[in-house]
Amino acid sequence: MPERGARGGAAQYPPARTMIIVSLIIVIALAAIAGYYVGVRQRPAGGLAPPPAPSVASPPAAATAAPSAPRIDDAFGSEKARLVRSRDAEAAMLRNGLAARDAALGHRSELSRERERMFGELADARSETARYRQLVIDIETNAPPPILAGVGEPDDLKLIVGVGPVLERMLHNLGVTTFRQIARWTERDIAEFDAKLPEFPGRIQRDQWVTQARALHESKYGQGVPDLRARG
């Protein structure tokens, strides 16, 4: 009997060792599960890995790209300076052109004023020459001072064919201002006045001033020359 008990105890010992091993496995499994759980708790939300830290080598890249900016600025500054110089040159050229044009216009205006002044002086000289010429004619012909013969204003002697402004003025200087005076001229008067008008020889008889003066006087005053009727 004792021998059987000893064998039976030896037969029951292996199950105890098996229980220990199983317990160790369970503990290890629990420890692994606990570690996994702790790891999941510490991971960021969404399960995404944190962004990588910026590399330290990026600043040299920026440093290498920086020198290109001054080159662009220098090129822009040079082009701007060139454009400014070109604009200033064109403006100076335009100013010079305007100054030259103004000078030419001023010179032309001065020439125009000088020409007008010379024309005025020439006209005055001609008028003065005509006046002196008439004085010489009056002195040579011993012409009397001009007087108004008859009543009223002088007649327009230019209505007589052959008498122009110059002859009318000369007749006025000789004292002849009316149609009646010329209508009363005799052959002797015609010869005398023809001698006083040496620049127009024979015009009195050729143009028949006396006949025209009688007709003009009768047309203007409505009657013939009274002295002629008395003579007839």
Steps between C-alpha positions, in 0.01 A plus 500: 500500500764754594667438175183588305458829696847607412439428135171680515661817642764488235228466241313806635809741507521566126160670490625762750790598282264530207286744696803717577602514138147588393487772765829646374366503143185674614705764689718561196192528280341745741821701512509515118137607486563768763800628307304515176219685673742754649657549158164564338411755768822698438458510111356839356136518390423381150789257504718736289868537567615851608641717221872480459700780650626765252837420367785719606643505146217723359647840605804459271257452206334832581840653539601379157176639342532843664783638279271488188275780637770773492577410139134558397491828693821618333365418152173682575686802634724516192201482263317767697802729490531448123135586446533811716805616303317439172197695620718790617680509164172507307362772728815710448469454124136610506585804712773600256260459207236713669757767585618510137141523376418781741811687390402460134144618570631799694735591215217465248273721711775758527549495121123540450490801731801649326337451160178666616699791639690538171176487301354770724807717455485445123133601490578811706790582269280463193233721653759760592646484150157551346439799727833662409432430134165672524663796672753524219219491242310770688810719516575455130140573391445781753183321615276695737407349836204261481168665568143381483321664208125500520259406774511168683750219486734435204375279220649160429719593205593136451160457331649678200650244264877547496525647853645266761596552863831663406343747254221576747754587767693715255182681396416563865844651548428723201174612661265293281254303711159507323346399170380862450854631497609259226173556309576873483847456350564681175760413238742729679430332837550157343839602362601654833408192705653269239827685555461456877467125451814421297487132589160467324531707184187534284286287727247777571399534136550134412268377777265802466503593867290812444215311331505227764505757782191677358309172477605389849408838650156494338448138608600575859330838553212468250592811305761622260782738576336845544798704385508320165136587430570859585792503261291345225 
